[in-house]
Amino acid sequence: MKTSKIYFLLLLLLSLGSCKDYLEEENKSNIIAEDYYKTQEGYEKLINAAYSTLRNVYAYTGTSSAYMFSAGTDMYVEGRTGDQPRSLSEYRNLNPDDPYVLSFYTNLYKSIQTCNTALYFNANTAETANLPVRKGEMQFLRAYYYFLLVQTFGGVPLVTDRITVPQSEFKRNSAEEIYTFILSEMNAALELVPETSAQYGRVTKRAIRHYLAKVHLTRGYESFGTAQDFQTAAQFADAAINNQKLNTSFEDLFYPGNDRDPEILFSIQYDATSLPTSTTGGNGQGNFFGPYQGGQGAVQGYPWRNYALVPTMYLFDTFTENDARFDATFMVYHYARYYDYYDKKADRANLNIRFYYKPKWDTRTEAQWKAEDPAHRNTATVIPYSLAWESSQRTVADNASPTVKKFDDPKSQFSVGNGSSSRDLFLARLGETYLIAAEAYFKAGNSSLAAERINEVRRRAAKPGRVAEMTISSADVSINFILDERARELVGEFHRWFDLKRTGTLIERTRTLNRDIKTNWFDQGINPFLGADGQAKILRPIPTAALDLNNAEVQQNPGY
């Protein structure tokens, strides 16, 4: 019994399974992995396998990590089917046996072990030309995974060695120790990787500076953080910005085919030829954040939506009529064929509109709006701003609210219940770097510089002629304003749960701005965040499997 427990624990935490499919294809002659990784070809394949683990961590199929990043926040509520995990959306039933939490935890440790293996062979390979750079890439990637872990679970086991024999005991390090490790590794990686890379997608200094800023910013809120963390975060963020302005329009930044904009600092790479099938294994980000659209996928040009997470009224309300990001984020004009928006971009004025989602600042009547272009609008359904926009289990009509269009991919292929895109998934981009700098300066007591960084984001977001209306002063800056600006800028970009957890606003903002949590629990006099021990569920639970199979004494997180 104990032997099987040991092997299962090793499989759970430290398996190389996340890169198996990639490596087996290249090992056709049955070369022993130990020897293969020592060759230049084998080592580069191992590095590529380590990068590919990002796809597993951000996978959208099965127990999708998208819920870990976005559910149970002020920006998204449960979609109409009810198939999404209420444990993550509403907290009440969140427990250590949650399959989504277990999948996230396991995928991260599998990915870390792949990085550990790549770092081990960095000192044991015949490949010589790029070894220092590859070491830096792997140090950063491993540190990045630990950053996801420590934000989600607090202290976790720090495993830095390549594991080749079963182990049954993993000490849980403190959160402070994990942050110290992350910063040490990222700073070491910063010295090894180049400013830019000829091979797009590899880790560069700017990407590491972005994350060093974010790690210091996040640690600054912890009990063991210091005011210096905020100063350092601001310095790293400004170094990552490097005086670069946000010159690409928000619409164009997310337009299909613009995956390699200069503003993108780090992303998960996808390519149609690398996906398991034409309809699986790709980027599913676009599937999560919108209501059901109807139609038959690519046949009629409608994207597959699993209507799992949909925008809250707070998210709609936080935009103003001066902000071009509203139209660039949501499909306000829905043409007779959804993808005509992309396929017939130059001829949109001559296309019939199927739905018009009339925002609250449009004061025209339906008749007035249609009279402006009767040839293309008379048959349209006008859906004015209302509580029905919060399409959900309570609002079951298809197309009830404008869908998030930022991640649409007209080239993706569809099958029943699936839609797989080969668009890249942006993890770090310059717009967020500016907002990291703003938050760091604000926490460091410099609201003036915080406002300057925010104003660069809002300058790009302003509709033509509306820059003055979008400009703020230092007196406007607060944590809530920064969170609102991050909401407007980063819809669907897998940051929100971390944002609220970092700033200590998770409970307050979800209890007031998330309808599911408010009406289902707080309005009934129940605080879903409180566990049986009376402590709040701010961290996610350590999975039961990881506790039961670990012979070390590891305590569960508060609230569970």
N, C-alpha and C positions, 0 to 999 in steps of 0.2 A: 504493500500500500504506500509506504513512504517513498519508494523509488518512483512510482507513477506520479505521486505528488510533486516530486522534484522535477521530473521531466515536464510536467504540465506547467509548473511555474516558469521554467526556462522558456517554454514555448510561449506562454502568455506575455512575458516581459521582454524577452531578448531574442526572439526568432528572427531569422533572416528572410522569412517568408515574403516580406513586402517587396523584395527585389527578385524573387525566384523566377518569375516569368521572363524578366528581362535577361537574366544571366543564362538561363538554360538554352535560350536560342543561340547564344554565342559559343556555347561549350559543346559543340557537336561531336568533337572527337573524344568526349568523356575525360578530358584532362582533369585531374584532381584540382579542386578549387584552390587549395593551398599553393600549388605551382602556377596555376593560371593567373592568379592575382599578382604574382611576382613578375609577370611579363608586362610590357608596356600596354599591349592591347587589353589584357585582362584587367589591369589596374584602372585604365580609363573606363572600361565597362562598369567596374565597381563604383567609380565616381558617378557615372551616369545613373546607376541604380540608386545611389544615395539621393541624387536630385529627384528621381522619380518617386521617392517616398512622399514627397509633398502632395502628390496626387492622392495617395492613400489617406493622408491626414485630412485632406479637404474633400474627400469623396462624398458624393451626394446620394449614392445608392444605398439600400439597406438601412442600417442605423446611421443615418447621415450626420456628419459633423456640423452641417449647416445649422442644425438645431442648437448645438452647443454654443455657437457663436452669436446666435440671433434671437432664439426663442426666449420668452419670459422677460422681455425688455419693454421699454416705452414705445418702441417703433413698430412692433409687429404683434399681431394677434393670430390665433389659430384660424386656419382656413375652414372651408365649409364642410369638408368630409369628416373631420374629427379623427383622421387616421394619425395625425401627428402626436408626438408624445406629450400628454398633458403634464407629465412629471416635470419636464423642462419648461413648458409654457406657463405652468401655474404653481409649481413648487410643492404643492400640498402633498403629493404622493411621491416626491423624489426620494429615492432610497438607494443604498449601496448595490442593489441588484439591478439597477437601471441598465438596459442593454446599450443605450446610446453612450452613457458614461463609460461603460466597460470597453466599448469599441474604440472610443477616443483615446482612453488610457493605453490600451493595448497597441494601437497603431503608432502612438508616439514612441513607446519603448521599442517597438520593432524598428522604427526609423532610426532611433538613437543607436541601436545595435549595428545597423548598417553603417552609420557614420563611424562608430567605434572600430568596425572592421576596416573601413577605408583608412582610418588614421593609423591602425596597426600596420597595414601593408605599405603605408607611406614610407616607413623606415625599412621595409623589407621587399623592395621591388627593384627591378632593373631599369624601370622608367626613371629618367633623371631630369629631363628638361623642365618639367612643370611641377616638380614635387613640392617646393615651398608654397606655390600658389594653391595647389590642390589641398595641401594641409590647411591653409587658411580658409578655403571654401568649406571644408568639412568641420573645422572648428566652429565656424559661424553657424552652419546648419544645425549642428548638434546643440549649440547654445540657444538657437532659435526654438528648437523643440523643447528645451528645458524652460524657456520663457513661457511657452504655452502651458506647460505643466504647472509651473509655480503659480501662475495667475489663476489657474483653474482649481488646483488641489492644495495649494500651499506647499509645505515641505513634502518632498518626495525622495525616494532612493536615488542617490547620485551614482550612476553606473558609467564609468569612463573606460573600462577595459573591454577588450574583445573577449567574449565568453565562448569557450569551446567545450567545456564540461558542465554537467548539471550543477546548479547551485540552488539552495533552498532558503537562503537567508540574505535579505537585503535590508540593511539599516535605513531608516527614514531620516534623511538630513533635514535640518530646519530650513525654512524659507529664506532666512538670512544667508545661510550657506549656499543655497542654490543661486541666489542673486549674485553673491560674490563670485561664484564659478562662472555664471553667464557673462558678467562684465569682464572677468579675466580672459575668458576665451575670445570674446568679441574684440577686445583690445589687441590681443595677440594676432587674431585674424586680420585686423586692420593693417598691421604692419606687413602682411604677406601678400594680400591680394592687390591687383592693380586699380588705378582710378577708373579705367574703362577696360572692357574686354572685347576682343575682336569677335568672340563667339557670344552672341547675344544670349542673355539669360543666366550667365554665370554671376557669382557674387562679386561685387565691386566695393570699393571703399565708400562710395556714396550710399549704397544700400546698408552697409554696416554702420555708418554714421547715423543714418535714419533710425536704426534699431538701437544703437547705443543711446540715442536721445530718448527713445520710447522706454527702454529699460530703466534708465535713470529717473525719468518722469514717474514711472510706475513705482519704483522703489521709494521715491520721495514721499509717497503717501503712507508707506508702511511705518510701523512703530520703530523700526530700526533704521529707517531712512533719515536723511538730514536735509537741511536747507540747501546744502551744497549740491545735492542731487538735482535740484531744479535749475540751479545755475549751470551745472554741467550739461543737463539735458538741452537747455537753450543753446549752449555753445555748439554741441554736436548737431543739433537741428539746423542751425545757421550754416555750419560747415557743409552739411548735406545739401542745403539750398544753394550755397555757393553763388549767391546773387542772381540765380536764374528766376526769371519772372514766369508767371503762368500765362503763356501766350497762345496756347491751343484752346479754342473755345470748348466749353464743357460738353456740348453736343458732339463735337468732333473727337474729343478725347475718348469717348466711349462708342464712337461709330464703328460698326463692324469693319475689320480690316486694318484698324489703327492700333494694333497690339504693341507696336514698338515705338510709341511716341517718346520723345526725349524726357517727358515727365515721369515715365514709368521707371522706378528704381529697382524693383524686384518683382518677379511674377512667376507663376507656375506655367510651364510651357506645355502646350498641347499641339498636336499635329494629327491630321486625319489619318495619315499612314501609320501612326504609332498606336492607334486605339484598337482594342480587342476586336470590336465590330463597328460597323458604321453607326450604330445606335447606342453603344454602351462605352463606358470607360472614359468619357470626356468630361468637360466642364459642365456641371449641371446648375451653375449659379443662377442662370436665367429661369430655371423651373420653379424656384421657391417663392418669389416675391410678387405674386399677383393672382388674380382670380381666374377661374376657368374661362377659356376663350371660346370653347366650342370648335367646330370644324374638324377636319381630318388631317391634322399635321401638315406635312409638306404638300399634300394633294391640293389643299385649298389655301396654303400659306398662313396657317395659324400655328403659333408655337405651342408646344406641349407645356401645360402648367399643371403642377400637381396641387395647386392652391393650398399649400401647406402653411405658408406664412404670408399674411397680407398686411398692408399698411394700416396703422391706427389713425384715428382722426387727428391725434396730436401731430403725426408726421405731415399730413396734408395741411394742417393749420399753421405749421411753423414757417411755411413759404409765404411770400408776399408777391404782389403783382409786379414788383420790380426785379424779381429774381428769375433769370432765364433757366435756372436749374430745374424749375418745376416742369416745364415743357421738355427739357432734355432728359429728365428722369422718368416721367410717366408718359404713356401713349395717350395723349389728350385727344388727338384726332385719329380715329381708327377707321381705316379705309375698308372698302368692300372686301378686299383681300388684304389681310393684315400686313403681309410682307411687301405690298405695293409701296408702303412707306419707304422701304429701302430700294426695292428693285426699280421703282419708277420715280426716284427722287426728283429728277429734273422736270417731271410732268405732274407733280402733285396737284397743281392748280386745276388740272383737268380730270382729276379722279373724284369719283363719288364717295362721299363720307358716309360710313355706316353708323358710327357712334361719335358723338361729341360730348366729352366730359367737361361741362361748363364750370370753370372754377368760380369761387365765391366772389371774386372781383369783377367778373363779367356781368354787368348789369343789364345787358340786352335781354329782351324777351326771346323766347324760342322763335316767334314769328319774325321778329326783327333780324335775328341771326340768319334765318333761312332766306329772308328776302334779299340779303346781301349777295347771295349766289344761288338762286333757286335751282339752276340746272344741276348743281352738284350737292345741294344740301336738302332739298325737299323731302327726300326719302330717309334722311338721317334720323336716328333716335337721339334726342338730346337728353342727357342725364345730368341734371344740375347738381351742384355740390349739396350734399345732405348727409345725414348719418348713414344712409344706405351705402355710401362709398366705403364704409368699413366692412367690406364684403366678408362674410364669415358664416359660421354655422347658423347664424340668425338671418342672414341675407343670402338666400340660396340661389337667386337668379344668376344665370351666366352673365358675364360682362357687367356685373353690378358696379364695378369701380374701375378706375384707370389702372392698368397694370404697369409694373416697373419694366421699362424697355431697355435700360442701360446695357443689359447683357444679351440682348437678342442676337441671334445668329441665323441669318437667312440661308446659310449654307448647311446648317445642321440637318441631319436626317432624323426621322421620327419612326417610332413604333408605338403600339398601344401601351400607354403608361410610361413612355420613356422619351426623352429628348436629349441627345448628346451633342455638345458643341466642341469644336476644336479651337475656339477662342481662348486666349490666355486668361488666367485669373490673376488680377493685379493684387499683390500683397502689400506693396509699398509704392506710393506715388507722391509726387511733390506737393499736391494740394494738402494731403494729410501732414506732410512734413511741416508746412507752414502752421497748421493748427497745433501740432505738437509743440512747436516753438512758442506759439501764443500761450498755450496752457502753462508751459514751463516758465515763461516770463511773468505771467500772472501770479503763479505760485511763489516766484522769487520776489514779488513785490513791485514789479515794473509793468504797470498796466498800460503805460504809453507804448512800449515796444510790443506788448501783447496786441494792442489795437492795430498797430502797423502791420503785424503779420496777418491778422484776421482780415484787414482791409485789402490785402493783396488777393486773398481768396475771394472776397466779395466784389472786388473790382472785376475779376474775370467773370464772376457770376451775374453781374449786372446786365440787364437788357440795354440795348443801345440808348444812350442819353440818360440813363438812370444811375450812373455811378455815384452822384452826389447823394441820392436817396439811399443808396446801399452802404455808404460810408458811416462808420461808427466812431465814437470818441472813447477815450480811456475810461470815462465814467460808465460806459455801457458794458464794460467787460466784467463778467462774473463766471463762475463755474457753470451755472445754468445756461448763460448765453453761449459759452464755448461748446457745451453739449448740444445745444440747439443748432449751432453752426456745423458741428460734426454730423448731426442728423441730416441736415440739408445737403452737405457735401458728399456723404459716404453711404447713401442709401444702398442696402444690400451688400455691403463690402466686408462683412464678417468681422466687424470691430465692436459692435454695440454692447454685447454683454461685458466685454472687458472694459469698455469705457465707463459703464455704470459701476462696475465692481471697483475699478481703480479709484474713482472719485468719491466713493462712499455714498452714492445716490441710488443704488439699485432698488432698495425697498421703497423709498419715498417716491421716486419717479414712476415705478411700475404700479404702485398702489393708486396713484392718481391719474396716470395717463394710459394704462393698459386696461381696456374694458374687461377682458376675461378675468384678470386678477382682482380688479376692483369689484365688479358686480358678483362674481362667483364666490368671492371669499371675504374681502374686507367689508363690503356692504352687509355681509351676513354676520359680522362680528368675529370673523376668523382671520388670524394672521397666518397665511400659508407658509411663510418663511420660518416660523417657529417649529423646531423639532420637538420630539418627546422630552428631550432634556432641557427644553426651555431656551435653547440657544438658536440664533438665526442661521439659516442656510445660506451663508454668503459664499462659501466655497462649495465645490461639488464634492460628493462623497467618494472616498477611496473605494473602489470596487470590492465587493465581498470576496471574489475569487483571489484578488491580489493579497487580501488580508489572511484568508484561510490557508493559503498555500505558502505563506511566508513564515518561516520559523522564528524570525526576529519579532520582537515585541513592537508592534506598530499600532498606534491609536487611531481610531476613526476621527474624522473631522467633526467639529461642533455641529449640532443640529441633527445628527444621524445616529 
